[in-house]
Amino acid sequence: MATFAVSGATLGVARAAGGALPRSGSERRGGLDLPSLLLRKKDSSRAVLSCAAAPGKVLVPDGESDDLAATPAQPEELQVPEDIEEEMAEVNMTGGAAEKLESSEPTQGIAETITDGVTKGVKELVVGEKPQVVPKPGDGQKIYEIDPTLKDFRSHLDYRYSEYKRIRAAIDQHEGGLEVFSRGYEKLGFTRSAKGITYREWAPGAHSAALVGDFNNWNPNADTMTRDDYGVWEIFLPNNADGSPAIPHGSRVKIRMDTPSGVKDSISAWIKFSVQAPGEIPFNGIYYDPPEEEKYVFQHPQPKRPESLRIYESHIGMSSPEPKINSYANFRDEVLPRIKRLGYNAVQIMAIQEHSYYASFGYHVTNFFAPSSRFGTPEDLKSLIDRAHELGLLVLMDIVHSHSSNNTLDGLNGFDGTDTHYFHGGPRGHHWMWDSRLFNYGSWEVLRFLLSNARWWLEEYKFDGFRFDGVTSMMYTHHGLQMTFTGNYGEYFGFATDVDAVVYLMLVNDLIHGLYPDAVSIGEDVSGMPTFCIPVPDGGVGFDYRLHMAVADKWIELLKQSDESWKMGDIVHTLTNRRWLEKCVTYAESHDQALVGDKTIAFWLMDKDMYDFMALDRPSTPRIDRGIALHKMIRLVTMGLGGEGYLNFMGNEFGHPEWTDFPRGPQTLPTGKVLPGNNNSYDKCRRRFDLGDADFLRYRGMQEFDQAMQHLEEKYGFMTSEHQYVSRKHEEDKVIIFERGDLVFVFNFHWSNSFFDYRVGCSKPGKYKVALDSDDALFGGFSRLDHDVDYFTTEHPHDNRPRSFSVYTPSRTAVVYALTE
């Protein structure tokens, strides 16, 4: 993930209470005239208007009846048996079994909050809906069959799995199971019934609380809240006399609390939408409950998960060729068809969760349940996702559960006036490099919050899965900082491992795959944690894919060297160095490599020549010719050998020049160092798709090649083929040859040597044809190969292959040969 240092002095200031006019609780006025993004945009909206009845779930506040059905009996208060309480007291421990036994310090977490009562007093009616159930845990022992060397760390791994099973059992016993536990958004935050609006917030550190907003003229005495024994504040607002809700849709709301650190106004942790008013720094929570006729109704089914993932990584705001913040609607209408045409089958969207600091690339989240209002409304986002599904594209969300914004005004930091509300206290609760807060995954309510957050995006917005950001930081107390992972298993299974965090990852993967079997779960892990992509019932962490981050780092390392220094064996090792039965998504470059301070691969290769020599009506240069050739080869060898999935950051398919830089002013770091801004310019915060589309520029050839590469994988499915064999990695010739499925890939990285009658080993006999040629004129090449030539195998063993055929392999080319019928 991208790393940013956000000054708490700039964004984390606490707003002083005051400014409220004394009004009676019965005096309520309409909602705020919101910024333009909340106004109706009939010219761009694709929302399907519907008068259909609301879904079958009706929340009924305590003491009320509902017209649809009889209210079930009030659940009895949960009691925790002493044996469970003693066991759960150990859940908050971090590290292996030895650490659990040695620690004598009292822990504060699940043991003390297991009967947390957030669900107490809430009754739910389910009308005609079949309950969903997450399958029970397995025995967690299959990991030792897959990798017998893990037996040396059985005590740690068995302890980890026992903690997972213990928490699952406690959730089943006291919360009705993961399915119910993960619907915290139906109990906390704002919920509406036929009689009115209920607002609940878990803030045990607050001394008093009141709901304030436009609806009561921000009067803290108008709507005071009551606290239960578990730190949950609650208020019920009955409908107005005319039946309208007490809080108008689109109006601003906050909770005002008297806390140990003073009186403060906070946005609800469960807020569904927040906006930043023009000229203001802090965001405002918005009561978002549009009338039925304004709600978007999904029209298209979610696509089935493909065998191989070809992911187009995107950022809504910077997806326009113009220097501006783009919208959900424009991305839907302009970018999604492009992604489909290019041959990708999934779009991964960054920066969806609301974040006050735009330049954080969306990684300093302030409002976890709210889609970013910079790009439009929640209905606009739903329309985008529905359109993607219509095109057959999966939509993956880049979700951030690894840390939270340091902001105290519009984020979770110090929400109830304490340092330990959602986060660890002291240094453990602060990420010194990211200047952000770190969740306490051993807290019962943190588990509820994060599990419900994952469920919310899948349920409400129909996302097809997640790319979990910063997982390495989660799994280790050192967060992977100043740490080199060598592959020694002791680095993964010891006191530095945050077992609470790993157990949370097991739980969230359990939830995702249990309730949404086709959903995709990708984890960003640079450490190489064993069992990361093994199913939870088998003892693994449960991700479907690991994001293979080492490959991109290797390419940057090589691009800083001369061509003569490139080692073919080193390239092959990096691309194939992944754990058996654990799938990877690989990439040559993502958003990380394009950030300010670094450059895209194309810019590394061609640098300033891209400014003057990319037009076809001008002569090329040796640097341009080399750059275009290697750009295509790097991407194809990465897709061909790197894993079972492939990712590309938008625009890099055609060699987007320069770098990415968000608009920003001068910034003061916690160390006192001042970083200069860029005059809040959007010039480097956009995607110049016009460059790749222009038939008079050389960018067009690179885009055509990337499109052909995606369609080749679509046709042959080589990324998920069981057959993969590297037959040649010749250091003198600079040649790499490998088989994947029915395809044979031949790469000649030599800068000047072309080879005639070069023998290529293969396993299957028959006739081969050129399926993809990076030297094709369409792709900006020199057309040195005749594509009409047939290549017949002979029973001539070569490079430990039973058969072979001869080819001409020009310098700096990649050619794929396909076995024909």
C-alpha positions in Angstrom: 0.0 0.0 0.0 1.0 3.6 -0.3 2.5 5.2 2.8 1.7 8.7 3.8 2.4 10.8 6.9 -0.7 12.9 7.7 -0.1 15.6 10.2 -2.4 15.3 13.1 -2.0 19.0 13.7 -3.4 19.6 10.3 -6.3 17.2 10.2 -6.7 15.8 13.7 -7.8 19.0 15.5 -10.7 18.8 17.9 -13.6 21.1 17.3 -14.8 23.0 20.4 -18.4 22.6 21.4 -20.7 25.5 21.2 -22.7 27.5 18.8 -25.9 25.7 19.6 -29.1 27.8 19.9 -31.4 26.9 22.8 -34.5 25.3 21.2 -37.0 22.8 22.6 -36.8 19.2 21.6 -40.0 19.5 19.6 -38.7 22.3 17.4 -37.1 20.7 14.3 -36.3 22.1 11.0 -35.4 20.7 7.6 -32.1 19.4 6.3 -29.1 21.4 5.1 -28.9 22.4 1.5 -26.0 20.1 0.7 -23.2 20.6 -1.8 -23.9 19.9 -5.4 -23.0 16.2 -5.1 -26.2 15.6 -3.2 -28.4 17.5 -5.7 -30.3 15.5 -8.3 -28.2 15.1 -11.5 -30.8 14.0 -14.0 -28.3 14.3 -16.9 -25.9 11.8 -15.5 -27.9 9.5 -13.3 -28.7 6.0 -14.3 -30.5 5.2 -11.1 -33.5 2.9 -11.7 -36.5 4.4 -10.0 -38.6 1.9 -8.1 -41.6 1.9 -5.9 -40.9 -1.6 -4.7 -41.4 -2.4 -1.1 -38.5 -2.3 1.3 -36.5 -5.5 1.9 -37.8 -8.0 4.3 -35.9 -6.9 7.4 -37.6 -4.6 9.8 -35.8 -3.3 12.9 -38.1 -2.6 15.8 -36.8 -0.5 18.7 -37.4 -1.7 22.3 -40.9 -1.2 23.5 -42.5 -0.8 20.0 -44.6 -3.0 17.9 -44.6 -3.4 14.2 -47.5 -3.7 11.8 -46.0 -6.4 9.7 -45.7 -9.2 12.2 -45.6 -10.1 15.8 -42.6 -9.0 17.7 -40.5 -11.9 19.0 -39.9 -12.1 22.7 -37.2 -9.9 24.3 -33.9 -12.0 24.5 -32.7 -12.7 28.0 -29.5 -11.0 29.1 -26.5 -13.0 28.2 -24.6 -14.7 31.0 -21.0 -15.9 30.5 -20.2 -19.2 32.2 -17.1 -19.0 34.3 -15.2 -21.5 32.2 -15.9 -19.6 29.0 -14.9 -16.3 30.7 -11.6 -17.8 31.8 -10.9 -19.1 28.4 -11.9 -15.9 26.7 -9.6 -13.9 29.0 -6.8 -15.3 27.0 -8.0 -14.3 23.6 -6.5 -10.8 23.8 -3.0 -12.3 24.0 -0.6 -11.7 21.2 1.9 -14.3 20.2 2.3 -18.0 20.6 1.2 -20.4 23.4 4.4 -19.7 25.4 3.7 -16.0 25.5 0.1 -16.8 26.7 1.5 -18.8 29.6 4.2 -16.4 30.6 2.1 -13.2 30.6 0.7 -12.3 34.0 -0.7 -8.9 33.1 -4.5 -8.5 33.0 -5.9 -8.2 29.5 -8.7 -6.0 28.5 -10.7 -7.3 25.5 -13.0 -10.1 24.7 -13.3 -11.5 28.2 -14.6 -8.2 29.5 -16.8 -7.3 26.6 -18.3 -10.7 25.6 -21.7 -9.7 26.9 -21.3 -6.3 25.4 -25.0 -5.7 25.1 -24.9 -3.8 21.9 -27.5 -6.2 20.6 -29.4 -6.1 23.8 -32.9 -4.6 23.4 -32.9 -4.9 19.6 -35.5 -7.1 18.0 -35.4 -8.1 14.4 -38.2 -9.5 12.2 -37.2 -11.5 9.2 -40.0 -11.8 6.6 -39.8 -14.7 4.3 -35.9 -14.9 4.2 -33.9 -18.0 4.6 -31.3 -17.5 7.3 -27.7 -17.7 6.2 -25.2 -19.8 8.2 -21.4 -19.7 8.1 -20.1 -23.3 8.1 -18.6 -24.7 11.4 -14.9 -24.7 11.8 -12.9 -27.8 10.7 -10.1 -29.4 12.6 -7.3 -27.1 11.2 -4.9 -30.0 10.6 -4.6 -30.2 6.8 -1.9 -27.6 6.8 0.5 -30.2 8.1 -0.3 -32.5 5.2 0.3 -29.7 2.7 3.5 -28.6 4.4 5.0 -31.1 6.8 7.7 -28.6 7.9 4.9 -26.7 9.7 4.8 -29.5 12.3 7.9 -27.8 13.9 5.6 -24.9 14.8 2.5 -26.9 15.7 2.3 -25.3 19.1 1.9 -21.8 17.6 -0.4 -22.9 14.8 -2.6 -25.1 17.0 -2.9 -22.3 19.5 -3.8 -19.9 16.7 -6.5 -22.2 15.5 -7.8 -22.9 19.0 -8.2 -19.1 19.5 -10.2 -18.9 16.3 -12.4 -21.8 17.3 -12.9 -20.3 20.8 -14.0 -17.0 19.4 -16.3 -18.7 16.8 -17.9 -20.6 19.7 -18.4 -17.5 21.8 -20.0 -15.7 18.8 -22.2 -18.6 18.2 -23.3 -18.9 21.8 -23.7 -15.2 22.7 -24.4 -13.5 19.4 -26.3 -16.0 17.3 -23.4 -16.8 15.0 -21.2 -14.9 12.6 -24.2 -14.2 10.3 -26.0 -12.2 13.0 -22.8 -10.8 14.5 -21.7 -9.3 11.2 -24.9 -7.3 10.8 -24.0 -4.7 13.4 -25.1 -2.0 11.0 -28.6 -3.1 11.6 -28.3 -2.4 15.3 -25.7 0.5 15.6 -25.7 3.8 14.0 -29.0 5.1 12.5 -31.7 2.5 12.0 -35.3 3.3 11.0 -38.5 1.5 11.7 -42.1 2.4 10.8 -42.4 4.4 14.0 -39.2 6.5 13.9 -35.4 6.5 14.0 -33.2 4.8 16.5 -29.5 5.9 16.9 -27.1 3.8 18.9 -23.3 4.3 19.5 -20.8 2.4 21.5 -18.8 5.0 23.4 -18.0 3.6 26.9 -15.6 6.4 27.7 -18.2 9.2 27.3 -19.8 10.8 30.4 -22.8 12.1 28.5 -24.0 12.1 24.9 -26.6 14.0 22.7 -27.6 13.7 19.1 -27.2 17.0 17.3 -27.6 18.2 13.8 -29.6 20.4 11.4 -32.8 18.7 12.5 -32.6 20.2 16.0 -30.5 23.3 15.2 -27.5 21.6 16.9 -29.0 22.0 20.3 -27.2 19.6 22.7 -30.1 19.8 25.2 -32.8 18.8 22.7 -32.0 15.1 22.2 -29.9 13.6 25.0 -29.0 10.0 24.9 -29.2 7.3 27.6 -26.4 4.9 28.3 -26.7 1.2 29.1 -24.4 -0.9 31.3 -22.2 -1.7 28.3 -21.3 1.8 27.1 -24.0 1.9 24.4 -25.7 5.3 24.0 -29.2 5.3 22.6 -32.0 7.6 21.5 -35.3 7.0 19.7 -36.8 9.8 17.7 -40.5 9.2 16.8 -41.8 10.3 13.4 -43.2 13.8 13.1 -47.0 14.3 13.3 -47.3 14.0 9.5 -45.5 10.7 9.5 -42.2 12.1 8.1 -38.9 11.1 9.8 -37.6 13.3 12.6 -34.3 13.7 10.7 -34.7 14.7 7.1 -32.7 12.7 4.5 -29.5 14.5 3.6 -29.2 16.6 6.8 -26.0 16.9 8.9 -25.8 14.9 12.1 -23.2 14.3 14.8 -23.0 13.0 18.3 -21.9 15.5 21.0 -20.1 13.8 23.9 -18.6 15.0 27.2 -15.5 12.8 27.3 -12.4 12.5 29.4 -10.6 14.7 26.9 -13.3 17.3 26.7 -16.6 18.0 24.9 -16.4 17.0 21.3 -18.6 16.5 18.2 -18.0 13.3 16.4 -19.3 11.6 13.2 -21.0 8.3 14.0 -18.6 5.4 13.6 -21.4 3.7 11.6 -22.3 6.7 9.4 -23.3 5.7 5.9 -22.4 9.0 4.2 -20.3 12.1 5.0 -19.5 15.2 3.0 -17.0 18.0 3.2 -18.6 21.4 2.8 -16.9 23.9 0.5 -14.2 25.8 2.4 -14.2 23.5 5.4 -11.6 21.0 6.5 -13.6 18.5 8.6 -16.3 16.3 7.1 -19.9 16.2 8.3 -21.9 13.1 8.9 -25.0 12.9 6.8 -28.3 11.1 7.7 -28.6 9.1 4.5 -32.0 7.5 4.0 -33.4 8.4 0.6 -37.1 7.7 -0.2 -37.8 4.5 -2.0 -38.3 6.1 -5.4 -34.7 7.5 -5.2 -33.0 4.3 -4.2 -31.0 2.5 -6.8 -32.4 -1.0 -7.6 -29.8 -3.5 -8.9 -30.8 -5.0 -12.3 -28.0 -7.4 -13.1 -26.8 -10.5 -11.4 -23.3 -10.7 -10.0 -20.9 -12.6 -12.4 -19.5 -15.9 -11.3 -15.9 -15.9 -10.2 -13.6 -16.6 -13.2 -10.9 -19.3 -13.1 -8.2 -16.7 -13.6 -8.4 -13.0 -12.4 -7.3 -10.2 -14.7 -7.6 -7.2 -12.5 -7.7 -3.5 -13.6 -6.8 -1.5 -10.6 -8.6 1.9 -10.6 -9.1 5.1 -8.6 -12.3 6.9 -9.4 -11.1 10.4 -8.7 -8.0 10.2 -10.9 -9.7 8.3 -13.8 -10.4 11.3 -16.0 -8.0 12.6 -18.7 -8.9 16.1 -17.4 -7.2 17.5 -14.3 -10.1 17.1 -11.9 -11.8 14.7 -9.5 -13.8 12.3 -11.6 -17.2 10.9 -10.7 -18.8 7.5 -10.2 -21.1 8.3 -13.1 -18.3 9.2 -15.5 -16.3 6.1 -14.5 -19.3 4.0 -15.1 -20.0 5.4 -18.6 -16.5 6.1 -19.8 -14.0 3.8 -18.0 -15.9 0.5 -17.5 -16.4 -0.1 -21.2 -12.7 0.6 -21.7 -11.8 -2.0 -19.1 -14.1 -4.6 -20.8 -12.7 -3.8 -24.2 -9.1 -4.3 -23.0 -10.0 -7.8 -21.9 -9.9 -7.5 -18.1 -12.5 -9.4 -16.1 -12.3 -7.6 -12.8 -12.0 -4.0 -11.7 -10.4 -3.3 -8.3 -11.5 0.1 -7.0 -9.3 2.1 -4.5 -10.3 4.8 -2.1 -14.0 3.8 -1.7 -14.2 4.2 2.1 -14.4 7.9 3.0 -11.1 9.6 3.7 -10.6 13.2 4.7 -7.1 13.4 3.1 -7.5 12.9 -0.6 -3.7 12.5 -1.1 -3.7 9.4 1.1 -4.9 7.4 -1.9 -7.8 6.4 0.3 -5.7 4.6 2.9 -6.4 6.9 5.8 -10.0 6.0 6.3 -12.2 8.2 8.4 -15.7 6.8 7.8 -15.6 3.1 7.2 -19.2 2.5 6.1 -19.4 5.6 3.9 -18.5 5.6 0.2 -16.4 8.6 -0.7 -18.6 11.6 -1.4 -15.9 13.2 -3.6 -17.1 11.1 -6.5 -20.9 11.1 -6.0 -23.6 9.6 -3.9 -24.1 6.0 -2.7 -26.7 5.5 -5.4 -24.1 6.5 -8.0 -21.7 3.9 -6.7 -24.4 1.2 -6.8 -25.2 2.2 -10.4 -21.5 1.9 -11.3 -21.3 -1.6 -9.8 -24.5 -2.7 -11.5 -23.1 -1.6 -14.9 -19.9 -3.5 -14.3 -21.9 -6.6 -13.6 -23.9 -6.0 -16.8 -20.5 -6.0 -18.6 -19.5 -9.2 -16.8 -16.9 -7.6 -14.7 -16.2 -8.4 -11.1 -15.9 -5.4 -8.8 -13.4 -5.7 -6.0 -13.0 -3.2 -3.3 -9.6 -2.1 -1.9 -10.7 -2.4 1.8 -8.6 -0.9 4.7 -8.9 -2.8 8.0 -5.2 -2.6 8.8 -5.3 0.9 10.3 -7.4 4.1 10.6 -6.9 7.8 10.1 -5.3 9.7 13.0 -8.1 12.3 12.7 -10.0 13.0 16.0 -12.6 15.3 14.5 -14.1 13.2 11.6 -12.5 9.8 12.3 -12.4 7.1 14.9 -9.3 8.3 16.8 -10.2 9.3 20.4 -13.9 8.8 19.5 -15.1 8.5 23.1 -12.3 10.7 24.5 -10.0 7.7 25.3 -7.0 6.3 23.6 -8.1 2.7 23.7 -11.7 2.8 22.2 -11.2 1.0 18.9 -7.4 0.9 19.1 -4.5 -0.3 21.1 -3.3 2.2 23.7 0.2 3.6 23.8 2.8 3.0 21.1 1.2 -0.2 20.0 -1.8 1.7 18.9 0.2 4.0 16.6 1.8 3.3 13.3 4.9 5.5 13.3 5.5 5.4 9.6 1.9 5.9 8.4 0.9 8.3 11.2 -2.3 6.3 11.8 -4.1 4.3 14.5 -3.9 0.5 14.8 -7.0 -1.5 15.7 -7.2 -3.8 18.8 -8.3 -7.0 17.1 -8.7 -8.6 20.5 -11.7 -6.4 21.3 -15.2 -7.8 20.9 -16.6 -4.6 19.6 -13.7 -4.1 17.1 -14.5 -7.5 15.7 -18.2 -6.6 15.4 -17.3 -3.3 13.7 -14.8 -4.7 11.2 -16.8 -7.9 10.3 -19.9 -5.8 9.9 -18.0 -3.4 7.7 -16.9 -6.2 5.3 -20.4 -7.6 5.3 -21.9 -4.1 4.6 -20.0 -3.6 1.4 -20.8 -7.0 0.1 -24.5 -6.8 1.0 -25.4 -3.2 0.4 -23.3 -2.4 -2.6 -22.9 -5.9 -4.2 -19.1 -5.8 -4.3 -17.7 -9.1 -5.5 -14.8 -9.3 -3.0 -11.9 -7.4 -1.5 -8.3 -6.7 -1.7 -7.3 -6.3 2.0 -4.7 -3.6 2.3 -1.7 -3.7 4.6 -2.1 -7.3 5.8 1.6 -7.6 6.7 1.3 -4.7 9.0 -1.7 -6.4 10.7 0.0 -9.8 11.2 3.1 -8.7 13.0 3.7 -6.3 15.9 6.7 -4.9 14.1 4.3 -4.3 11.1 7.0 -5.6 8.7 9.0 -2.3 9.2 12.7 -2.5 9.1 12.3 -6.3 8.8 13.7 -8.5 6.1 11.8 -11.8 5.7 14.2 -14.6 4.7 11.7 -17.4 4.7 12.7 -18.8 8.0 9.5 -20.1 9.6 10.5 -18.6 13.0 9.9 -15.2 11.5 6.2 -16.1 11.0 5.3 -18.1 14.0 6.7 -16.4 17.1 6.2 -13.6 19.6 6.2 -11.0 16.8 3.0 -12.4 15.4 -0.2 -10.7 16.3 -2.4 -13.7 16.8 -5.4 -11.5 17.5 -5.0 -9.9 14.0 -4.5 -13.3 12.3 -7.6 -14.7 14.0 -9.6 -11.7 12.8 -8.4 -12.3 9.2 -9.5 -16.0 9.6 -12.9 -14.8 10.8 -13.4 -12.3 8.0 -12.4 -14.8 5.4 -14.8 -17.3 7.1 -17.5 -14.8 6.8 -16.8 -13.9 3.2 -16.6 -17.4 1.9 -19.4 -18.7 4.1 -22.0 -16.2 3.1 -20.7 -15.3 -0.4 -19.1 -18.4 -1.9 -18.2 -16.6 -5.2 -16.6 -13.6 -3.5 -12.9 -13.1 -3.9 -10.5 -12.4 -1.0 -7.0 -11.1 -1.8 -4.5 -10.1 0.9 -1.6 -7.7 0.4 1.3 -9.5 2.1 4.9 -9.0 1.5 6.2 -11.4 4.2 5.2 -14.6 2.5 3.3 -15.9 5.6 2.8 -19.7 5.2 -0.8 -20.9 5.2 -2.0 -17.4 4.0 -4.0 -18.8 1.1 -5.1 -22.1 2.6 -8.8 -22.4 3.6 -9.6 -21.6 7.3 -11.1 -25.1 8.0 -7.8 -26.6 7.0 -5.9 -24.3 9.4 -5.0 -21.5 7.0 -5.7 -17.8 7.1 -8.3 -18.2 4.3 -7.4 -15.8 1.5 -8.0 -16.8 -2.1 -4.9 -15.0 -3.3 -1.8 -13.3 -2.0 -0.8 -10.1 -3.8 2.7 -11.1 -5.0 4.5 -7.8 -4.2 8.1 -8.9 -4.7 7.8 -9.0 -8.5 7.2 -5.3 -9.0 10.2 -4.6 -6.6 12.4 -6.9 -8.7 11.5 -5.0 -11.9 12.4 -1.7 -10.4 15.6 -3.1 -9.2 16.5 -4.4 -12.7 15.5 -1.2 -14.4 18.2 0.6 -12.4 20.8 -1.8 -13.9 22.2 -2.2 -17.4 20.6 -4.9 -19.7 23.8 -6.9 -19.5 23.3 -7.3 -15.7 19.9 -8.9 -16.0 20.0 -12.5 -14.8 17.5 -14.8 -16.4 17.6 -17.2 -13.5 16.9 -14.4 -11.1 13.9 -13.2 -13.0 12.5 -16.7 -13.2 13.1 -17.4 -9.5 11.3 -14.2 -8.5 8.3 -14.9 -10.7 7.9 -18.5 -9.6 8.9 -18.2 -5.9 5.5 -18.8 -4.4 4.0 -21.4 -2.1 2.5 -24.6 -3.4 -1.3 -24.6 -3.4 -1.4 -20.9 -2.4 -2.5 -18.7 -5.4 -1.0 -15.3 -6.2 -2.0 -12.2 -8.0 1.1 -10.8 -9.6 1.8 -7.5 -11.3 4.6 -5.6 -13.0 3.5 -2.3 -11.4 0.6 -1.1 -9.4 -0.3 2.3 -8.0 2.6 2.1 -5.6 5.2 2.2 -8.3 3.7 5.3 -9.8 3.6 7.5 -6.7 5.5 10.7 -6.5 9.2 9.9 -5.8 9.0 7.0 -8.1 8.1 6.5 -11.8 6.1 4.1 -14.0 8.0 1.3 -15.7 7.5 3.2 -19.0 9.1 6.3 -17.6 11.9 4.3 -16.0 12.6 2.9 -19.5 12.2 5.9 -21.7 12.4 8.9 -19.4 12.4 12.4 -21.0 12.4 10.9 -24.5 8.7 10.3 -24.0 8.1 14.0 -24.2 9.5 14.4 -27.7 9.6 11.0 -29.5 6.3 9.2 -29.0 4.7 10.6 -32.2 4.8 8.3 -35.2 5.5 11.1 -37.6 8.9 11.6 -35.8 11.9 9.3 -35.8 12.2 7.1 -32.8 15.3 6.8 -30.6 17.2 3.8 -29.3 15.8 4.6 -25.8 12.2 4.6 -27.1 12.7 1.4 -29.1 14.2 -0.4 -26.1 11.6 1.0 -23.8 8.6 -0.1 -25.8 10.1 -3.6 -26.4 10.9 -4.2 -22.8 7.6 -2.7 -21.5 5.7 -5.4 -23.5 8.1 -8.2 -22.5 8.1 -7.4 -18.8 4.3 -7.5 -18.7 4.0 -10.7 -20.6 6.6 -12.6 -18.6 5.0 -11.4 -15.4 1.6 -12.6 -16.5 3.0 -15.8 -18.0 5.0 -17.0 -15.0 4.0 -14.9 -12.0 0.8 -16.4 -10.6 -2.8 -17.4 -11.0 -4.0 -13.8 -11.3 -2.7 -10.6 -12.9 -3.1 -6.9 -11.9 -2.5 -3.7 -13.8 -3.0 -0.1 -12.6 -5.1 2.0 -14.9 -3.1 3.7 -17.7 0.0 1.6 -17.2 -1.2 -0.8 -20.0 -0.2 1.8 -22.5 2.9 3.1 -20.7 1.5 6.0 -18.9 4.3 8.6 -18.5 5.6 10.4 -15.4 4.2 9.7 -12.0 1.1 10.1 -9.7 0.9 13.1 -7.4 -2.3 14.2 -5.7 -3.1 17.9 -5.2 -1.5 19.0 -2.0 -0.2 22.0 -0.1 2.8 22.1 2.2 2.7 19.5 4.9 4.3 19.4 8.3 5.3 15.9 9.5 5.2 14.9 13.2 9.0 15.2 13.2 8.7 18.9 12.3 10.0 18.5 8.7 8.0 20.4 6.1 7.2 18.7 2.8 6.6 21.1 0.0 3.3 20.9 -1.9 2.5 21.0 -5.6 0.2 24.1 -5.5 -2.8 21.7 -5.2 -2.4 20.7 -8.8 -4.4 17.9 -10.4 -2.0 17.7 -13.4 -0.4 14.4 -12.2 -3.6 13.1 -10.7 -5.3 12.0 -13.8 -5.1 9.3 -16.4 -4.3 10.3 -20.0 -6.4 7.7 -21.7 -6.2 9.9 -24.8 -2.6 8.9 -25.2 -3.3 5.2 -25.5 -6.2 5.9 -27.9 -4.3 8.2 -30.3 -3.4 6.3 -33.5 -0.6 8.8 -34.2 1.3 8.0 -31.0 3.4 5.0 -30.0 1.4 4.6 -26.8 -1.3 3.0 -29.0 0.9 0.0 -29.8 1.6 -0.8 -26.1 -2.1 -0.6 -25.4 -2.9 -2.9 -28.3 -0.4 -5.4 -27.0 -1.8 -5.4 -23.5 -5.3 -5.9 -24.9 -4.0 -8.8 -27.0 -2.3 -10.3 -23.9 -5.5 -10.2 -21.9 -7.5 -11.8 -24.7 -4.8 -14.5 -25.1 -5.3 -15.4 -21.4 -9.0 -15.3 -21.8 -8.8 -17.8 -24.7 -6.3 -20.2 -23.3 -6.6 -19.7 -19.5 -2.8 -20.3 -19.1 -2.5 -18.6 -15.7 -4.5 -21.3 -14.1 -3.2 -24.2 -16.1 -1.8 -27.0 -14.0 1.0 -27.5 -16.5 3.9 -25.1 -16.1 7.5 -25.9 -16.9 10.5 -23.7 -17.4 12.8 -25.4 -19.9 15.4 -22.7 -20.5 16.9 -19.7 -18.6 20.1 -19.1 -20.6 22.3 -16.4 -19.2 24.5 -15.9 -22.2 21.7 -15.9 -24.8 19.4 -13.9 -22.4 16.6 -16.3 -23.3 13.8 -17.7 -21.1 11.5 -20.5 -22.5 8.6 -22.0 -20.6 5.4 -23.9 -21.2 2.1 -23.1 -19.6 -0.9 -25.1 -20.7 -0.8 -25.6 -24.5 1.3 -22.5 -25.0 5.1 -22.2 -25.3 6.6 -18.8 -24.4 9.9 -17.7 -25.8 11.6 -14.5 -24.5 14.8 -13.1 -26.0 16.0 -10.3 -23.7 19.3 -9.8 -25.6 19.8 -6.2 -26.6 21.3 -7.1 -30.1 21.5 -10.8 -30.7 18.8 -12.5 -32.7 18.9 -16.3 -33.1 18.0 -18.4 -36.2 17.0 -22.0 -35.9 16.8 -21.7 -32.1 15.6 -25.0 -30.7 12.6 -24.8 -28.3 11.8 -27.8 -26.1 8.1 -28.8 -25.6 6.1 -31.6 -24.2 3.2 -32.0 -26.6 3.6 -33.1 -30.3 1.9 -31.4 -33.2 1.8 -28.1 -35.1 2.4 -24.8 -33.4 1.4 -21.3 -34.6 2.3 -17.8 -33.4 -0.4 -16.7 -31.0 1.1 -13.5 -29.8 4.2 -11.6 -31.1 5.4 -8.5 -29.3 7.3 -7.5 -32.5 4.1 -7.2 -34.5 3.8 -3.8 -36.2 0.4 -3.4 -34.5 2.2 -3.4 -31.2 4.9 -0.9 -32.2 7.3 -3.6 -33.3 9.4 -4.3 -36.4 7.5 -7.3 -37.8 10.5 -9.6 -38.0 8.4 -12.8 -37.8 6.2 -14.4 -40.4 2.9 -15.4 -38.7 1.9 -17.7 -41.5 4.7 -20.1 -40.7 3.8 -23.5 -39.2 6.1 -25.0 -36.6 6.1 -28.8 -36.4 7.6 -30.7 -33.6 10.1 -33.4 -34.0 11.0 -36.3 -31.6 14.2 -34.5 -30.7 14.6 -34.1 -27.0 15.8 -30.7 -25.9 16.2 -29.0 -22.5 14.8 -32.0 -20.7 11.7 -31.9 -22.9 10.7 -35.0 -25.0 10.2 -32.9 -28.2 11.2 -29.7 -29.8 10.8 -27.3 -32.8 13.0 -24.6 -34.2 12.2 -20.9 -34.3 13.7 -17.5 -35.2 13.8 -15.4 -32.1 14.6 -11.7 -32.7 16.3 -9.6 -30.1 14.1 -8.0 -27.4 11.0 -9.9 -28.4 8.5 -12.2 -26.7 6.6 -14.7 -28.8 3.9 -17.2 -27.7 3.4 -20.3 -29.7 0.1 -22.2 -29.5 -0.5 -25.9 -30.2 -3.2 -26.0 -32.9 -5.8 -28.7 -33.4 
